Amino acid sequence: MAQVGIYEKALPKGISWRERFDITRNLGFDFIEMSIDETDERLERLNWTEEQIDKIRKEMFASKVRINSICLSGHRRFPFGSSDKSKRDYADEILKKAIILAHKLSIKVIQIAGYDVYYEKKSVLSRELFIDGLRKGIALASQYGVILSIEIMDDPFMSSISKFLEIKSQIKSPYLQVYPDLGNLSAWPENSPASELEQGIEYITSIHLKDTYSVTETSKGQFRDVEFGKGCVDFSGLLKCLKRLNYDGTFLIEMWSESSEDYQKEIESAKNYLYPILREAGYDVN
């Protein structure tokens, strides 16, 4: 049975974790992906007390719905490659705290945003600083048995699995892996998405399911809030490719319906589109 989860930002914002677990279970998902993004509100999760963590653990195990991964996009605001040393130091702190939080919550995977920098100018130095920060993070993650999995991004720095493999060749650790987003992988015209999956199959920890609009000479593309089936992603072809490659990892439906008037309707619509394609590709889903 294929394991399919839902992104936290698909669910209403401001609800309790017990409510998130219950909704996730009631919608038929196996797990939820936690968001620790660049906002102060979600970065504060890295400072949860032992009592707060223990409460979430108990609610998680009682609900039989796990937090399978953390989407750690806080590095967009505080990147490893920043020219500002104070931001680089905080990037290190963010990752250290995230690894320890993941360990305490029995979370196996931290998704690392593949940005050297986002709000600053890119350079050879920003790439070197990114690799240095990642290398330090891997050293700590390996001690806790937590996998750092780099997402293929909406950014040219990490727009393909091939670019991940360039980094992987320099940091030879089983705790550094890749988290492809089928939408992001498909949006960049220079990519052959199926070939990219073939190149990186042995390093893939999970797959984001999301549609996108392509980057073109006249458009920057659109990397979120694209209705499933309306974008450029060949879900049927890519899922059949993954099945042929014997991919048995998890799938995560990535949506941003936390402010929607009817988030459940939007999630069910996504499931109604994706699940028949998953089944056709050979994946057994509820």
LINNOR-V629925 format. One record per pair of residues at least 12 apart in sequence whose ideal C-beta (glycine too) atoms are under 10 Angstrom apart, sorted by sequence separation. I is the first residue (numbers start at 1). J is the second residue. D is the distance in Angstrom with one decimal. If there is no record, write none. Layout:
I	J	D
I	J	D
//
This chain:
8	20	6.8
11	23	5.7
20	32	6.1
75	87	9.6
78	90	4.7
79	91	6.0
80	92	7.8
98	110	5.6
116	128	8.8
117	129	8.6
152	164	7.0
164	176	9.0
185	197	7.8
211	223	9.8
212	224	7.9
239	251	8.7
255	267	6.7
257	269	9.9
10	23	9.5
11	24	7.4
77	90	9.1
78	91	4.8
116	129	7.1
117	130	8.0
150	163	9.2
151	164	9.2
164	177	8.8
165	178	8.1
180	193	8.6
210	223	8.1
211	224	9.5
212	225	9.8
213	226	5.9
257	270	8.9
6	20	9.3
10	24	9.5
20	34	9.0
77	91	9.3
78	92	9.3
80	94	9.7
98	112	9.3
116	130	4.0
134	148	7.4
150	164	5.4
164	178	4.6
210	224	7.3
211	225	9.4
212	226	5.5
253	267	7.5
255	269	9.8
271	285	8.8
17	32	9.1
75	90	9.5
78	93	8.6
80	95	8.4
95	110	7.8
115	130	7.8
116	131	8.7
149	164	9.6
163	178	9.8
164	179	9.2
182	197	8.7
185	200	9.9
210	225	9.6
211	226	4.4
255	270	6.2
271	286	9.3
8	24	9.1
11	27	8.9
74	90	9.1
75	91	5.6
78	94	6.1
114	130	8.7
134	150	8.0
164	180	8.7
180	196	7.4
210	226	7.6
211	227	6.8
254	270	9.5
6	23	8.6
10	27	9.2
17	34	9.1
74	91	8.4
77	94	9.4
78	95	9.8
95	112	7.8
116	133	9.3
150	167	7.2
161	178	5.9
180	197	6.7
211	228	5.0
213	230	8.3
214	231	8.0
215	232	9.4
253	270	5.6
6	24	5.9
112	130	9.9
116	134	9.9
150	168	8.6
178	196	9.8
210	228	8.2
211	229	6.8
212	230	9.9
213	231	5.4
214	232	4.5
253	271	7.4
5	24	7.7
10	29	9.7
75	94	6.6
161	180	6.2
209	228	8.1
211	230	6.4
212	231	5.0
213	232	6.2
214	233	9.6
74	94	5.2
75	95	7.6
114	134	9.8
158	178	9.2
160	180	9.2
180	200	7.1
211	231	3.5
212	232	6.0
213	233	9.8
253	273	9.9
6	27	6.8
11	32	7.8
74	95	9.0
112	133	9.8
180	201	9.8
210	231	8.5
211	232	7.5
212	233	6.4
253	274	6.7
6	28	9.5
10	32	9.0
13	35	10.0
34	56	9.6
72	94	7.3
112	134	7.2
178	200	5.4
185	207	9.7
211	233	5.0
253	275	9.9
6	29	4.7
10	33	9.4
72	95	7.3
74	97	9.9
75	98	9.7
148	171	9.6
177	200	9.1
178	201	9.7
180	203	9.5
185	208	9.1
187	210	9.8
210	233	7.6
251	274	8.2
4	28	8.2
5	29	5.4
6	30	9.2
8	32	5.8
9	33	8.9
46	70	10.0
74	98	8.1
160	184	9.2
161	185	7.3
178	202	9.7
179	203	9.5
180	204	6.1
184	208	7.7
186	210	9.4
187	211	9.4
188	212	9.4
191	215	9.9
209	233	8.5
211	235	8.0
4	29	6.0
5	30	5.8
6	31	8.0
7	32	7.6
8	33	6.1
9	34	10.0
45	70	9.1
72	97	9.9
112	137	7.7
148	173	8.7
159	184	7.1
160	185	6.9
177	202	9.1
178	203	4.8
179	204	7.4
180	205	9.4
181	206	9.9
182	207	6.4
183	208	7.0
185	210	9.9
186	211	8.5
187	212	4.1
189	214	6.2
190	215	9.0
228	253	8.8
3	29	8.9
4	30	6.0
5	31	3.9
6	32	5.8
7	33	5.1
8	34	5.6
9	35	5.6
46	72	9.3
72	98	5.2
112	138	9.9
147	173	9.6
149	175	9.3
150	176	7.4
152	178	7.1
158	184	8.9
159	185	8.1
177	203	4.8
178	204	5.8
179	205	5.7
180	206	8.4
181	207	7.8
182	208	6.5
183	209	7.9
184	210	7.5
186	212	6.2
187	213	6.9
188	214	8.0
189	215	6.1
209	235	7.4
3	30	4.5
4	31	8.3
5	32	5.9
6	33	7.4
7	34	9.1
8	35	4.7
14	41	9.7
72	99	9.5
110	137	8.8
130	157	7.8
147	174	8.0
148	175	6.1
149	176	7.9
150	177	7.5
151	178	8.0
152	179	7.3
154	181	8.4
176	203	8.2
177	204	7.0
178	205	7.2
179	206	5.4
180	207	5.9
181	208	3.8
182	209	6.1
183	210	3.7
185	212	9.0
186	213	9.8
187	214	5.3
188	215	5.7
189	216	7.0
228	255	9.0
251	278	7.3
2	30	8.8
3	31	6.8
5	33	5.8
7	35	7.2
8	36	9.6
9	37	8.4
13	41	9.3
32	60	9.1
46	74	8.1
70	98	6.1
130	158	9.2
147	175	5.4
148	176	5.7
149	177	4.5
150	178	5.5
151	179	4.7
152	180	4.9
153	181	7.6
159	187	8.4
160	188	6.7
162	190	9.6
163	191	10.0
177	205	4.7
178	206	9.4
179	207	7.7
180	208	7.0
181	209	8.4
182	210	6.7
183	211	5.5
184	212	6.6
186	214	7.5
187	215	5.5
189	217	9.0
1	30	8.6
8	37	9.7
31	60	9.7
42	71	9.8
43	72	9.9
45	74	9.6
70	99	9.5
72	101	9.8
112	141	9.8
146	175	7.1
147	176	7.8
148	177	7.3
149	178	6.1
150	179	6.5
151	180	7.8
152	181	5.3
154	183	8.7
155	184	8.8
159	188	4.6
162	191	8.2
174	203	9.4
177	206	9.1
179	208	6.9
181	210	5.9
182	211	8.4
183	212	3.8
187	216	9.7
209	238	9.6
42	72	9.9
72	102	9.1
87	117	9.2
127	157	7.5
145	175	7.9
147	177	5.5
149	179	4.0
150	180	9.5
151	181	5.9
152	182	8.9
154	184	5.6
160	190	7.6
161	191	8.6
162	192	9.8
182	212	8.6
183	213	9.2
209	239	8.8
224	254	8.0
225	255	8.4
32	63	9.9
42	73	8.9
43	74	5.3
70	101	7.5
110	141	7.4
126	157	8.4
142	173	6.2
144	175	9.1
148	179	9.5
149	180	9.4
152	183	9.3
153	184	5.8
159	190	7.8
160	191	5.2
165	196	9.5
181	212	8.5
207	238	8.8
224	255	8.7
225	256	5.9
42	74	7.3
70	102	5.9
80	112	9.3
87	119	9.9
135	167	9.6
139	171	9.7
141	173	8.4
142	174	7.9
143	175	9.3
147	179	9.4
152	184	5.0
153	185	9.7
156	188	7.8
159	191	7.1
160	192	9.2
161	193	9.1
164	196	9.3
168	200	8.6
189	221	9.2
207	239	8.7
224	256	5.8
225	257	9.0
251	283	7.8
9	42	9.8
32	65	6.5
34	67	5.1
69	102	8.5
80	113	9.8
84	117	9.9
87	120	9.1
122	155	9.1
134	167	7.1
138	171	5.8
142	175	4.6
151	184	7.5
152	185	5.2
154	187	7.4
155	188	9.9
160	193	9.0
162	195	8.9
163	196	9.7
187	220	9.7
188	221	8.0
8	42	9.2
30	64	9.4
31	65	6.3
32	66	7.8
33	67	7.4
34	68	8.9
36	70	5.8
37	71	7.4
39	73	9.7
40	74	9.9
43	77	8.4
79	113	8.2
81	115	7.6
82	116	8.9
83	117	7.9
122	156	8.2
137	171	9.7
138	172	9.7
139	173	8.4
141	175	4.9
142	176	9.1
152	186	9.9
154	188	9.2
156	190	9.5
161	195	9.0
162	196	6.4
165	199	6.6
187	221	4.8
251	285	8.3
17	52	9.4
21	56	9.0
30	65	7.3
31	66	4.8
32	67	5.8
33	68	6.4
34	69	7.3
35	70	7.8
36	71	7.0
37	72	8.4
38	73	6.3
39	74	8.3
43	78	8.6
67	102	8.7
70	105	8.6
80	115	8.4
81	116	3.5
82	117	5.9
112	147	9.9
118	153	9.4
122	157	6.6
131	166	9.7
135	170	8.2
138	173	5.0
140	175	9.4
141	176	8.3
152	187	9.9
153	188	9.7
160	195	9.7
161	196	4.3
164	199	9.4
165	200	6.4
168	203	6.6
186	221	9.9
187	222	8.0
207	242	6.9
239	274	8.8
243	278	9.2
248	283	9.0
20	56	9.7
29	65	7.3
30	66	7.7
31	67	6.8
32	68	7.3
33	69	4.9
34	70	4.8
35	71	5.0
36	72	5.2
37	73	4.6
38	74	5.1
79	115	5.5
80	116	7.0
81	117	4.6
82	118	9.5
84	120	8.3
110	146	6.1
111	147	9.5
112	148	5.2
114	150	4.9
115	151	9.5
118	154	9.8
131	167	6.4
134	170	9.4
135	171	5.6
138	174	9.7
139	175	9.0
152	188	9.0
160	196	5.6
161	197	7.0
164	200	6.6
187	223	6.3
242	278	9.9
247	283	9.2
18	55	8.8
22	59	9.1
31	68	3.9
32	69	8.9
33	70	7.3
34	71	6.8
35	72	8.6
36	73	7.2
37	74	6.0
38	75	8.0
40	77	9.6
70	107	5.9
75	112	7.1
76	113	5.7
79	116	6.5
80	117	8.5
81	118	9.2
82	119	8.8
83	120	6.2
108	145	8.1
109	146	7.5
110	147	7.2
111	148	8.3
112	149	6.6
113	150	8.0
114	151	5.6
118	155	6.9
130	167	8.3
134	171	6.5
138	175	5.5
159	196	9.8
161	198	9.0
162	199	6.3
184	221	9.3
240	277	9.1
243	280	9.7
244	281	9.0
17	55	8.0
18	56	8.6
21	59	6.0
25	63	5.8
30	68	7.8
31	69	7.9
33	71	5.5
34	72	9.0
35	73	7.2
36	74	5.5
37	75	9.8
38	76	4.9
39	77	8.5
67	105	5.9
68	106	9.8
69	107	6.4
70	108	9.8
71	109	9.8
72	110	5.3
73	111	8.0
75	113	5.0
77	115	9.8
79	117	4.7
82	120	6.2
83	121	8.4
91	129	9.2
95	133	7.5
99	137	7.2
103	141	9.2
108	146	6.9
109	147	4.9
110	148	5.4
111	149	5.4
112	150	4.9
113	151	6.1
114	152	6.6
115	153	6.6
117	155	9.4
135	173	8.8
137	175	9.1
138	176	5.4
161	199	5.6
162	200	8.0
165	203	7.8
183	221	9.6
204	242	8.3
228	266	9.8
235	273	8.2
239	277	6.0
243	281	4.9
244	282	8.7
16	55	9.6
17	56	5.0
20	59	9.1
21	60	6.1
24	63	7.8
25	64	6.8
26	65	9.6
35	74	9.4
36	75	9.7
37	76	7.5
38	77	3.6
66	105	9.0
67	106	8.1
68	107	6.9
69	108	7.1
70	109	7.5
71	110	8.5
72	111	6.1
73	112	9.0
74	113	8.1
75	114	9.4
76	115	5.8
79	118	6.2
81	120	7.7
91	130	9.3
95	134	8.6
98	137	8.9
99	138	9.9
102	141	8.6
107	146	7.3
108	147	6.2
109	148	8.0
110	149	7.0
111	150	7.8
112	151	6.8
114	153	4.3
115	154	9.4
116	155	8.7
118	157	8.9
127	166	9.7
131	170	6.4
134	173	9.9
137	176	9.0
152	191	8.9
160	199	8.9
161	200	3.7
164	203	7.5
183	222	9.4
184	223	6.2
187	226	9.4
193	232	9.6
227	266	9.1
235	274	6.8
238	277	9.5
239	278	6.1
242	281	7.3
243	282	4.4
16	56	9.4
17	57	9.8
18	58	9.5
19	59	9.5
20	60	9.6
21	61	9.6
23	63	9.9
25	65	4.8
37	77	8.4
38	78	7.5
66	106	7.4
67	107	5.3
68	108	6.7
69	109	4.1
70	110	4.9
71	111	4.9
72	112	6.1
73	113	4.8
75	115	6.3
78	118	9.9
79	119	8.1
83	123	8.4
92	132	9.7
96	136	8.8
100	140	8.6
103	143	9.3
104	144	9.5
107	147	9.8
109	149	5.2
111	151	5.2
113	153	6.7
114	154	9.4
115	155	5.6
117	157	8.1
127	167	9.1
131	171	7.3
160	200	9.0
161	201	9.0
164	204	9.9
183	223	6.7
184	224	9.7
193	233	8.0
194	234	8.4
201	241	9.2
207	247	7.4
229	269	9.6
236	276	9.6
237	277	9.8
239	279	9.7
240	280	7.8
241	281	8.6
242	282	9.3
243	283	6.6
18	59	4.6
21	62	8.1
22	63	6.3
24	65	4.8
38	79	10.0
66	107	8.0
67	108	9.6
68	109	6.8
69	110	6.9
70	111	6.6
71	112	9.5
72	113	6.8
75	116	9.7
76	117	9.2
77	118	7.7
79	120	7.5
81	122	7.7
88	129	6.4
92	133	6.2
95	136	8.0
96	137	7.6
99	140	5.5
103	144	4.4
108	149	9.5
113	154	9.8
114	155	6.8
116	157	5.0
135	176	9.0
152	193	9.7
183	224	8.2
193	234	7.4
197	238	6.8
201	242	7.9
204	245	8.8
206	247	9.9
228	269	7.4
229	270	9.6
236	277	5.3
239	280	7.9
240	281	4.6
242	283	8.5
17	59	5.7
18	60	9.0
21	63	3.7
23	65	9.2
24	66	9.4
66	108	9.0
69	111	5.7
70	112	9.7
71	113	8.3
73	115	8.7
75	117	9.6
76	118	4.7
77	119	7.5
81	123	8.2
83	125	7.7
88	130	9.6
91	133	5.7
95	137	4.4
99	141	5.2
102	144	7.4
103	145	7.6
113	155	8.5
115	157	6.1
116	158	8.3
134	176	7.4
161	203	8.0
181	223	8.5
196	238	9.6
207	249	6.7
209	251	5.6
210	252	8.9
227	269	8.1
228	270	5.3
235	277	4.9
236	278	9.7
239	281	3.8
240	282	7.4
16	59	8.2
17	60	7.4
20	63	9.0
21	64	8.5
22	65	8.0
24	67	9.6
75	118	8.4
76	119	7.9
83	126	7.4
91	134	9.9
94	137	9.5
95	138	9.6
98	141	9.3
99	142	9.7
102	145	9.5
103	146	6.1
114	157	6.2
115	158	7.2
161	204	8.2
183	226	7.3
189	232	9.4
194	237	6.5
198	241	7.2
201	244	9.7
202	245	9.2
204	247	6.4
206	249	5.3
207	250	7.3
208	251	8.1
209	252	6.7
210	253	7.7
211	254	9.7
227	270	8.7
228	271	9.4
230	273	9.9
234	277	10.0
235	278	8.5
238	281	8.7
239	282	8.3
240	283	9.9
18	62	8.4
21	65	4.6
81	125	7.6
82	126	7.5
85	129	9.6
88	132	8.7
89	133	9.8
92	136	6.2
96	140	6.0
99	143	8.6
100	144	7.1
102	146	4.9
113	157	9.9
114	158	2.6
152	196	8.0
187	231	8.0
193	237	8.2
194	238	6.3
197	241	5.6
198	242	9.7
201	245	4.5
205	249	6.0
206	250	4.6
207	251	5.2
208	252	5.3
209	253	5.1
210	254	4.3
228	272	9.0
229	273	5.4
236	280	6.6
237	281	9.0
239	283	7.0
18	63	7.3
20	65	8.4
21	66	8.9
60	105	7.3
61	106	8.7
73	118	9.6
81	126	3.4
88	133	6.5
91	136	9.8
92	137	7.4
95	140	7.6
96	141	9.5
99	144	5.6
101	146	9.6
102	147	9.2
113	158	8.2
114	159	8.2
183	228	9.6
186	231	7.8
187	232	6.3
193	238	5.8
196	241	9.8
197	242	6.2
200	245	9.8
201	246	7.9
204	249	6.1
205	250	7.9
206	251	7.2
207	252	7.0
208	253	8.2
209	254	6.6
210	255	7.7
228	273	4.3
229	274	9.2
235	280	9.7
236	281	6.9
17	63	9.1
21	67	8.7
60	106	8.1
80	126	8.5
81	127	6.6
83	129	8.4
91	137	9.0
95	141	8.2
99	145	9.9
100	146	8.9
102	148	9.7
112	158	9.3
114	160	9.8
186	232	5.3
187	233	8.3
194	240	9.1
195	241	9.1
198	244	9.0
201	247	6.4
206	252	5.9
208	254	4.8
209	255	9.3
210	256	9.7
227	273	8.7
228	274	6.4
235	281	8.5
20	67	9.1
43	90	9.5
46	93	8.2
53	100	9.8
57	104	7.5
60	107	9.8
79	126	7.8
80	127	9.8
81	128	7.9
82	129	7.3
99	146	5.2
186	233	4.6
194	241	4.6
197	244	9.7
198	245	6.5
207	254	9.9
46	94	6.5
53	101	7.2
56	104	9.3
57	105	6.1
80	128	9.8
81	129	4.4
82	130	9.4
92	140	9.3
98	146	8.6
152	200	9.1
183	231	6.8
185	233	8.4
186	234	7.1
193	241	8.2
194	242	9.2
197	245	6.6
201	249	9.9
229	277	9.4
46	95	9.6
48	97	9.4
56	105	6.6
57	106	7.4
80	129	5.7
81	130	4.2
99	148	8.1
114	163	7.8
183	232	8.2
184	233	9.6
186	235	9.3
228	277	9.4
17	67	8.6
46	96	9.0
47	97	7.4
54	104	8.5
79	129	8.4
80	130	4.5
81	131	8.8
98	148	9.3
114	164	7.2
183	233	5.5
194	244	9.5
197	247	7.9
43	94	7.2
46	97	3.9
53	104	5.1
54	105	9.8
79	130	7.2
80	131	8.1
81	132	8.9
82	133	9.4
182	233	5.4
186	237	10.0
194	245	9.5
45	97	9.0
46	98	6.2
53	105	6.5
80	132	7.1
81	133	7.5
181	233	9.7
182	234	8.8
183	235	9.7
186	238	7.6
45	98	8.9
48	101	6.9
80	133	3.0
81	134	9.9
95	148	8.0
114	167	8.7
150	203	9.3
182	235	7.0
185	238	8.1
43	97	9.2
46	100	8.7
47	101	9.3
50	104	8.1
79	133	8.2
80	134	6.5
149	203	8.5
43	98	9.9
46	101	6.2
75	130	9.2
80	135	9.7
149	204	8.3
150	205	9.7
151	206	9.6
38	94	9.8
45	101	7.2
48	104	8.8
80	136	8.9
149	205	4.4
152	208	8.4
159	215	8.8
182	238	5.5
48	105	9.3
80	137	8.4
148	205	9.5
149	206	6.9
151	208	7.3
182	239	8.4
36	94	8.0
75	133	8.5
147	205	5.9
154	212	8.1
180	238	9.3
6	65	9.8
8	67	8.8
75	134	10.0
147	206	9.7
156	215	9.2
211	270	9.3
5	65	8.9
182	242	9.1
210	270	9.5
5	66	8.7
36	97	9.1
154	215	9.1
209	270	8.1
5	67	9.2
7	69	9.8
8	70	9.6
9	71	8.5
36	98	6.4
75	137	10.0
180	242	9.4
211	273	9.0
3	66	9.6
5	68	5.7
8	71	7.7
211	274	9.7
5	69	8.0
7	71	7.1
34	98	9.8
112	176	8.8
114	178	9.0
209	273	9.7
3	68	7.8
36	101	8.3
110	175	9.9
112	177	9.7
114	179	9.1
209	274	5.8
111	177	9.9
112	178	9.7
154	220	9.1
34	101	9.1
111	178	9.9
112	179	8.1
114	181	9.9
154	221	7.6
34	102	9.1
109	177	7.9
111	179	4.9
154	222	9.1
155	223	9.1
209	277	9.4
110	179	9.5
154	223	3.7
182	251	9.4
209	278	8.7
109	179	7.4
111	181	9.5
114	184	9.2
153	223	8.4
154	224	7.9
179	249	9.6
184	254	9.8
34	105	8.3
181	252	9.1
183	254	7.7
177	249	9.9
182	254	9.5
34	107	7.4
179	252	8.7
181	254	7.0
33	107	9.5
36	110	8.9
36	111	9.8
38	113	9.3
31	107	9.8
33	109	9.0
34	110	9.7
35	111	9.8
37	113	9.3
70	146	9.3
72	148	8.8
81	157	8.5
99	175	9.9
34	111	9.8
72	149	10.0
76	153	9.7
33	111	7.6
69	147	9.0
73	151	8.4
79	157	9.9
72	151	9.4
76	155	9.2
38	118	8.9
69	149	7.7
71	151	7.9
73	153	9.8
38	119	9.8
111	205	8.5
110	205	10.0
111	206	7.8
109	205	5.3
108	205	8.2
109	206	6.5
111	208	8.6
108	206	9.6
151	254	10.0
71	179	9.0
69	179	8.0
69	205	8.0
68	205	9.8
69	206	6.5
71	208	9.2
68	206	7.6
109	249	9.7
109	250	8.8
111	252	9.1
108	250	9.8
33	206	8.5
31	206	9.9
33	208	9.0
69	250	8.1
71	252	8.8
68	250	6.2
69	252	7.4
71	254	8.5
68	252	7.9
5	206	8.4
7	208	8.3
7	209	9.8
3	206	9.2
4	207	10.0
7	210	9.0
5	209	9.9
4	209	8.3
9	224	9.6
33	250	9.3
31	250	7.1
33	252	5.4
30	250	7.6
32	252	9.1
33	253	9.4
30	251	9.5
31	252	8.2
33	254	8.0
29	252	9.4
35	258	9.4
29	253	8.0
27	263	9.7
2	239	10.0
27	264	7.1
26	264	9.1
29	267	8.8
28	267	9.7
23	263	8.9
27	267	6.0
28	268	9.5
2	243	9.7
23	264	8.2
27	268	7.7
10	252	10.0
29	271	8.9
10	253	7.0
15	258	9.4
28	271	7.5
10	254	7.7
11	255	9.2
14	258	8.7
23	267	9.2
27	271	7.9
2	247	9.7
3	248	9.0
5	250	6.2
7	252	6.3
9	254	8.1
10	255	3.9
12	257	8.7
13	258	4.3
2	248	7.9
3	249	8.0
4	250	7.2
5	251	7.3
6	252	7.3
7	253	6.7
9	255	7.1
10	256	7.0
11	257	7.8
12	258	5.9
13	259	6.7
2	249	9.1
3	250	4.5
4	251	4.9
5	252	4.8
6	253	5.5
7	254	4.8
9	256	5.1
10	257	5.0
11	258	6.2
12	259	8.2
28	275	9.5
2	250	7.9
3	251	7.2
4	252	7.6
5	253	7.2
6	254	8.7
7	255	5.9
9	257	7.7
10	258	6.7
12	260	8.4
2	251	6.4
3	252	9.4
4	253	6.8
5	254	9.8
6	255	7.5
7	256	7.8
9	258	4.9
11	260	9.8
7	257	9.3
8	258	7.9
9	259	9.3
10	260	8.7
13	263	9.9
6	257	9.9
7	258	9.2
12	263	6.2
11	263	6.5
12	264	9.7
10	263	6.5
11	264	9.3
9	263	9.9
10	264	9.7
30	285	9.6
10	266	7.6
11	267	8.3
30	286	8.5
10	267	5.8
28	285	8.9
29	286	8.7
28	286	5.1
7	267	9.9
10	270	8.3
6	267	6.8
6	270	9.0
6	271	9.3
4	271	8.4
4	274	8.3
4	275	8.1
2	275	9.7
4	278	7.7
2	278	6.5
2	279	9.2
2	281	9.6
4	283	8.7
2	282	9.3
3	283	9.8
2	283	4.1
4	285	5.8
1	283	8.7
2	284	5.9
3	285	8.9
4	286	7.8
1	284	5.1
2	285	5.1
1	285	7.3
2	286	9.0
1	286	7.5
//
